Amino acid sequence: MVSSSDSPFSSSSSTSRSPAPKFCNNSFTTRIFSDVAGDITIVVDGESFLLHKFPLVSRSGKIRKMVADAKDSNSSKLELHNIPGGPQTFELAVKFCYGMNFEITTANVASLRCAAEYLEMTEDYQDENLIVRTEVYLNEVVVQSLEKSVEVLSICEMLPPVAEEVGIVNRCVEAVAVNACKEQLVSGLSRLDCNGESDELKSGCLEWWIEDLSALGIDYYQRVVCAMGRAGIRPDSITASLMHYAQASLKGIGKFQIWNPARMKSNRTMAENDQRTILETLVSLLPNEKSSSIPQNFLFGMLRMGIMVDASIACKLELERRIAFRLEMVSLDDLLIPSIQTGDSLFDVDTVHRILINFLQRIEDEDNDDCGYESEGLGSPGHGSLLKVGRLIDAYLAEIAPDPYLSLQKFIAMLEILPDYSRVIDDGLYRAIDIYLKAHPMLTEHECKKLCKFIDCQKLSQEASNHAAQNDRLPVQMAVRVLYFEQLRLQNALSGSSGDGFLSQRMSSGVPSAAMSPRDNYASLRRENRELKLEISRMRVRLSELEKEQMFMKQGMIDKSGNGKTFLTSISKGIGRIGIFNGPTGGKRQKSSRKSRGDGKTGRSRRYSVS
């Protein structure tokens, strides 16, 4: 763009102007010169420029050397190969040599700086040459603005490595980081003003540069994010930028591939390989999980994407580890990862299994870091997370159980990975196993017994016990155990003991042996402490049930007393309500009081498969 001569960044020579071409059809080969005919032709990428030697050799060292070499061969035609910016940038450089005015902008400064380096337009040939003029613009305009630095960076991606050699990229990367820090200080005040306001207003307080960075390629973006981390940008801001970049760069990948497991790795397109590179880079840039709250649904989205594009094992394991760090905050839908393996189950159970292993390792590490007993058991943050994950996994098992391709080995692996103290009651576990038995009727008696051994009959609610006692899919031994513990429960209800004998037995067995080391004693006591507190929690559940049964019994006594019924008859009717085999009336009563018991549901309607 031609500008006035007094523009602060318009480029022109301070010396007397050489004969200037009159513009015609925007090509030097068709221009008519007013004073002297052109004496040299320069070809740039197939486009010819009819020019004069003197203004070119007075500013360009490269052209001066080429003209000197051409005199020996009496040739007036020169060729320039791979000039940065191509013919358009060369034309601007020629205008500068002729002293013609044009404006240096963020759109052309990078290519002009690289072309000036290529043409050797240094101070050795003339003062205030093109290199100096472009450097002044870069230092005084570009690096002072985050937006302009990002724009120049995006242009450098299309330039040859000379842009890196002359330092444009490094200066722009550091400029983005420094200016982002300034924006962070300004936006801090805006965030304070946004407190208590609507969500729409809060979203407007987010850093505006997050969207601008999405225009960069992954290589330059990685360098910018690393520079921001060194400069002290908030981890939450970096996380928001990474999420926005991922949404802009990875959307639409593998739209139909997830249900096409026959697709082979060798058939992956170039676009998918690029997506894999982007995903692996973004995962490597994620801030530390302790310094930034990364949404779990974003991590699961990245994990699904990594599975589809066959990301590196290290990348997928890192995502699984990060998910496991806060697994208690995951929803059931997040865990339902479709499988892309041919002939495998419909869901990727192996990935969920590895996430669980990482989660349990995290809980164990937290327990080892604790020094006192008060942090253990049901009230501790670690065990609270474990109880949430136990309910989540029970719901997950119920969802994948109907899959006809789900092998017994994988299902059992998911059953046995969680410890016994991760569940207060086993209703959810019983429901999942019952659904699996119904969906896989070809299981042998031995396999059914192997499955049912994971159910603790003492941890089944009254409703689940009633269902299990009449469930034909369960092995006979399982039904006998259910009836036995129901009989014990009935005896305890009549005697009013509420299971104190069992608790006393647990307490008496918790005395550590003198032959054990202090470390083993501590581990044993900690384990017993956890189990006792869990037992107390289960007793509270039982006590709540008994109080409800007592209320119904009293109500029955009142109702029957006016109709000539004896006291013993009323008692027998009340006992019948808590019997092993409930009638239709008892079933309705239990169903109505289901919400008052913590039965481990995770938001979905509870259902028991019926024979």
N, C-alpha and C positions, 0 to 999 in steps of 0.2 A: 504494500500500500504506500503510495507516495504521500509524503507529509511536507509540511512547511519547514523551511530551513531552521527556524528557531525552536523546533521541538527538542526537548531535552535528550531524547533518545533517537533522533533522526540521524541517519548515518550519511555523512558526506565528507569529501576531502577538503582540507583547508588550503590546498595548493590550487593553482590555476587549473580550471577544468579542461580536460581533453575534449576533443570533438565528440559530442554526444549523439547517439542515434535518435532518429525520429521513430516513434513506435508505429508499427504497421503490422497488423495480423498477429501481434504478440510473438514474433519470432525474429531473432537476430539475422537469420539468413535472408530475410526479405526486407530488412530495413535499409533505407537510403540515407547515407551520411551526408551532412550538409557541407562539410569541409574537405575531409580526406577520405578516400576510399579505403576499406579495410585491407590489411596486409597479412592477416593470419586467420586461419580457420581452426577452431577448437571443437572437437566432437566429444560430447558427453552422453554416454548411454544411447548412442544412435542419433542424437540431435545435434545439428551443426550450428556454431555461432561464428559469424564473420565479424572479427574484432580488429583492434589495433594493438601492436606489440608494446608500444611505449607505456600506456597507462597500466598494462597488466604486469610487465616486468618490473615496474617501479614499486609495486606492492607485493607481488607474489614471488617468493623465492623458488618455488617449484616450477612455475612457468618460465622464470628467467633461466633456469638450468636447462629446461626442455628447449627453449628457443636457441640457447647457445649450442646445444648438441645438434639442433636441426640445421644450423648454418652450414655444417660440413656436408650435409646431404642435399642442400638447396631445397629443402621442403618447407612449405608454408602451412602445413596441416599437422595439427597435434591431436592426440587422443588422450582423454582422461578416463580412467577406469575406476569404478567403485567409489566415486566421490560421495561423501555423506550428503544426504538430502536430494541427490539426483540433479537433473537440469534446473529445477526451480530454484534450489539453493545456490547453484552456480551462477544463475542469472542475477541474484541479489548480490553475490560477491563481485560480479563484474560491474554492477551499478556502483558499488562502493569504490571500485578502482577508477571509475569514470567520474567520481564525485557527485553522482546523482543522489538525491534525497529519497530515503525510504525509512520506514519505521521499524525498529526492532521490537518484537513482541514476544510473549511467552510461547507463541505458536512456532516462531522461527529461530529463537535465540539459540536453542540447542543444536539444531542443524547448521546454523551459521557458525557457531563456535567450532564445531567439528570440521566443517568445510574450510574454515580459516586455518585450522591446524594442518589439514591435508594440503592446502595450497601454500603453507609456510608464510602466512601473512603476519610476520613478527615485526618488532620494533627495529630489527637489524636493517630493514629495508626502508621504513618510513615511520615517523612518529604517529602515535594514535592510530595504529593500524587496526585491522578488523578484529584481531584477537583481543586487543586491549578494550575496544569498544564493546564487544560482547561480554567480556569479563566484568566490566563496570555494570552492565545491565543485570547480570546474574547476581552480583554481590549487593547491589543497591535496590533491586526490585524483586527478583525471584525469591531469594532466600529470606526476605523479610515477610513473605506471605505464605501461609500454609497451602492455600488454594493454588497459587501459582507454582509452588514447588511440586505439588502433586501433578499438575498439568505438564510441567517440563519432564517429570519422571516418566509419565506415560508416553511422551514423545521419544524419550531416550530408548525405550524398548524397541523402537523400529530403526534405531541408528546402529552403525557398526560398533565394535569394541572401543573405538577411539573415544566415544563418549565417556566410557569408564576411565580411560587413560588420562584424559584431561581433567578428571575430578568432578564432572558435573553431577554424576549419580550420587557420589558420597556427600557432596554439599547439600543436595536436595533432600537426601534421606535424613541427614542431621537437622536440616531446617524444618522438616515436617515434625520431627520429634520435639524440637525446642518450641516451635509455635503451638504444638498440641499442649505442651505444658502450660503455656500462657493461656490458652483457651480453657484448660482445666481450672485454673485459678478463677477465671471469669465465670465459668459455669458453676463453680462452687457456690457463688452468691445466688445464682439463679435457682440452684437446687434448694437452698434455704428458703427462698421465696415460694417454691413449689410445695413445701410441706403443708399438708392439710388441704391441698387443692385437689381437683379432679384428676383422673388418670390421663385424660387428654392433655391437660396442661403439663403434667409431669413428663409425658412422652416428648413434649416440645423442649424440655430442658436437657435432653440428651445431646451429646456432642454432635455437631452438624458435620464434622469431618469424617464421621464413620462411613457415611455413604460415599464421600469422595474417594476414600481409599479403595473402594470396591472396583474402581476403574483400572487399578494397577494389575499387572501380571503377578503370578504367585511368587516369582523370584524377588522382585522389587518389594512386594508386599511383605514378604518374610523379613527383609532387611529393615523395612520401616517399623514393623512391630518389635523387632529386637532392639532397635534404637529407642523406641518408646519405653520399653521396659527398663533400659539403662537410664533413661532420663527421668523416670519416676512416675510415669502415667499410671493412674489407678488400674488395678487388675480387672475391676468390673468394667471399665471402659474398654480395655483390650478385649475382654470376653465379648462385649457387645459388638465390637468391630469384627471379631472372628465369626460370630454368628451371622452377622449381616453379609460378610464376604461369602460364607458357606451357602447361604440362601441364594445369593446372586450367582454363584459359580456352579453349584451342584444341583440346581433344580432341574427336574425332568430326567435325570439319569436313571437308566434301568426301569423305565415305567412299566414295561411288560416283562422284563427279564426275570423278575422275582418268581413268576409262575411258569418260567420256562427253564427248568433245571437242566435240560439237555444241551444248553449252550456251553460250548467248550472254551477254555481259556485261550486257545490258539486263535479263536475267531473274534477276539475282542478288538473293537475298533480303536483307531487312534484317539478319538474323543474320550473313550473310556480309560485309556492309559493316561491321558491328561487329567481326567477326573481323579484317578488314583493318586497321581502326584500331588494334586491340590489337597486332597483329603489327608494324606500322610503328612504334608507340611503343616496344615492347620492343626492337626492333633499334636504335633511337636511344639506348636506355639501356645498351646493352652496354658494359662497360668496355674500356679500351684493350687490344688483343691482347697487348701486351708486359707488361702488369701483371696479366693474368688468363689462366688456361688454360681456354678454353671448349671443351668436347668437340666434335669435328668432327661426330659424328652428330647432335648438337643443332642445329648450324648448318645441316646438310643438311636436317634436318626442318623448320626454319624456312624454308629456301629452297623446299622443295617446297610448303609451306603458302602462301608468298608467290606462287608461280606459280599455285596453284589459286584463290586469292581475288583475283588480279590486283592485287597490291601495287604500289606506285609503283616506277618504274624505279630511283630512287635507293636505295630499300630493298633491292631485289634485287641491285643492283650492290655495295652495302655487304656483303651476305652473301657474295657471290662473292669479294670482296676478302679478307674474313676467312678464308674457306676456303682461298684460295690462299696465305695467309701460312704455313700448315703443311700444304700439300698432300701432303707425303711421308708423313703420318700417316693418310691417308684409306684406307679399304678399297674394294675393287672394288664392293661392293653399294651404297655411298654414291653412286658416280658414275652408277649406273643409274637416272637420273631419267626417269620416263615422260613422254612428250610429250602435251600437250593440244591441239596444233594439228591442225586437220582436214587430212587428206591428207598429213601429214608423216610422218617416220619414227617408229618406236615409241618411240625414246628421244630425250631433249632433248640433242642433240649440240651445239647452239649454246651452251648454258649451260656445258657442260664445256669448250668451246673458249675461251670468255671467261675461265674460271677458269685455264686453262693460260696464257693471255696474261698474266694478273696474276702468276702464279707465276714465269714467265720474267722479267718485269720486276723482281720482287723479287730474283731471283738476279743479274740484271745490276746492280742497285743495290748489292747486297752486294759484288760483284766490284769495282765502282768505288770502294767505300770501302776496299778492301784496298790496302796499300802495298807488300807484299813478294811475291816469287814463291813462297815456301814455302806460302802460303795457297791457291795455285791448284792446279788439276789434280785427280787422282783422290782425293787425300787430304784435300782441303778440305771443310769442312762443306757449302758450297753445292753442290759437285759431287757429294758423297755424296747429298744430297737429290735432285739431278737424276737420278742413276742409279736411285734408288728410284721416282721419278715415271715415268722411262722404262719400267721394268718394269710399273708400274701401268697406264700408257696402252696398252702392248702387250696386256695382258690385257683392257683395256676394248675395244680395237679388235676383238679376237677375239670378244668377247661381242656386240657390235653388228653384226658383219659379216654374220651370217645374215639380218638384217632385209631383206626384199625391197624395202622402201620407202626404204631408205637410199641417197641419191643419191651418185654417184661424186664430185661436187664436195665434199660434206661429208666423205666418207671421206678424200679426198686432203688436205683442209684439216687434218684431224687427223693425217695422216701427216707432213706437212711442217713442222708448227709446232715440233716438237722438234729441236734441233740434233743433228749427227752424234755429238758426244761424249757424248750422253745415254745411249748404249747401248754396252756392251762387246761383246756379240754380238747379231746380228740374228735369232736364232731366233724370238723372240716376234713380231717384225715380219713375218717370212716366214710364220709360221703364220696371222696375222690376214689377210694379203693372200691367202693360199691359200684360206682359208675364204670370203672375199668373192668370189673368182673362182668358187668352186664354187656359191655361192648366187646369182650373177648370170651365168649362162651366155650371156646375150645381149650381153655386152660385145664391142666390136670389137677387132681386133688392135692398133690404135693405142691404145685405152684400156687394154688389158692391158700394153702396153709402158710407158705412162705410170705405171701402178701399180708395176710391177716395178723401175723405175729407183730407187725409194727403198731397195731392198735392196742392201746392200754384200756382195758375194759373199765378200770376204775375211773378213767377220765372221760367217760361217755355221759352225756346228759340223760335225763329220764326219757326224753323223746327218742334220742338215738338208741338207747338201750332197748326200748320197746320195738323199734324198727329192726334192730339187729337180731333180737330173739325170734323174730318171725321171718327172717330173711333166708330163703332157700338157697341163695347163691353162696352163703358163707359155709365153711366147713362145720361139721358137727361139733368139733372141739371148741370152735369159736363161740357157738351158741351156748354150749355148756358153761364156758367161762362167764359169758354175759349173765346167764341165769344165776350163777353162783354169786357174783358180786351184787346182783340185784337183791338176792336173798340176804346178804350181809347188810346191804343198805336198809332193807326193811327191818332187820333185827336192830340195827343201830337207831332207826327212827322210833321203834317201840320202846327201846331201853333208854333213849335220850343220850347215848354216849357220843354220837356224831363222829365216830372214828377216832376217839382219843387213844385207844389202844394201839392203833397203827402208828399214830404220831409218836407215841412213847417208844415204840420199837425202833422207829427211825432215829430218835434222839439217842437212845442207848447205844445204837450201832455207830454213832458218829464220833466216839472217843478215839483219838489217834493213838497209834501204837508207839510205845517208847522206843522200839527198835527202828522207827522211821527217822529219817534225817529232818532237821528243822524245815528245810524247803518243802519236803514231801508232806510234813505235818501241816504246814500252812496251806498247801494245795488241797489236801484232804479236808481240812476244816472249811476252806472257802467253798469247796464243792458241796459239803454237807449243809453249809449255811444257805447256799442257793437252793438246794433241794427242799430244805425245811420251809423256807419262805414261799417256795412254789406250792408246797403242800398246804400251807396256811391259806394261800389264795384259792386252792381247790376246795378247801373246807368251807371257805366263805361262800363259794358258789353252791355247795351242798346245803349249807345253812339257809341260804336264801330260798332254795327249793323246799326245804322242810318247813320253813315259816309259811310259805304259800300253801303247802299241803295242810298244815295245822289250821290255817284260816278256813279252808274249804271244809275240813272236818267239823269245826265249830259251827259253821253255817249249816252243815247237814244235820247236826244235832238239833239246832234251833228249829229247822224246817220240819224234822220228823217228830219232835217232842209233842206237837199239838195234834198229831194224827194217831195217837195211841201206840207209837213205836217205843220200845224199851230203850234204855241207855246202851245196852250191849249191842242191840241191833244197829243203833246209830254209829257206834264205834266200828262195827264190822263193815258198814258201808263206807266209812271214812278210810279204813285200811284198804278196802278194795280199790279206792282211787289211786293209791300208790303201789298197787300190786305189780307184779312182773308183766302180766298180760293185761293191758288196759283195754277197756271197751271203747265204743265210739264216743261216749260222753267224756271219758278221761282224755281221749285224743284231742277233742276240741278244746278242752281246758288247757292242755299243755300248749297247744298252738297259739292260743290267745296270749299266753304269758311268755312267748319266746323272746320278745324284744328285751325283756328285763334281764335276761341271762346273756353273758358274753359268750356267744356261741361261735365267735371267730369268723363271722361273715365279712366279706370285703365289698359290700355295696351291691351285690347281686342277690336275686331272690334265692332263698335256700330251697333246695329240692332234694328229695331222696328218691332214687330210682325204685320203682315198685315192681315186684315180681309179676 
